[in-house]
Amino acid sequence: MIRQAIPSDVPALVRNRLAQQQELYSIDNLDRDDRQRLEEQLFGYFAWACTNDNVLFLVDQEDSAIAAVCGFSIEHQPPQIEDNGEYAYVCDAYTAPRFRCQGRMGRLVRAGTAQMRKRGVSALYFDSISKDMIRLCQNLGFKQRHDYYSLVL
């Protein structure tokens, strides 16, 4: 069942994010203080996100477990010739291993796309190192538009 995440989902959202980070970066090497700090930051973020109108986290719930999660964070930028400046960043897309290859993430991205369209968002974007996520989004019509640069502060 796909639904919007609510504050009582925060512990499960944190567990999913930690599992995702473990798969991507092997966070087992973090010392206890760094791990605790990361968990506290994640709790704070998800508690804020579940009550913020500019953020939408959708979850796919199977019985009492959150099988998959996908976030959409709305950005308000100046309008351009080709769009209204309302963008949503697709973030924190994760499916727990035992629920993979069942179409869950595709359903979440499609449901989030519909919600973003209703909110007046003109474009979705994402970046990912996951070949599966890139392939899924390409299959859903995402096109590579621009490269970007970042500065870690």
Summary of the structure (lengths in Angstrom):
residues: 153
radius of gyration: 15.8
end to end distance: 38.5
largest distance: 49.3
contacts: 398
relative contact order: 0.14
helix: 44%
strand: 24%
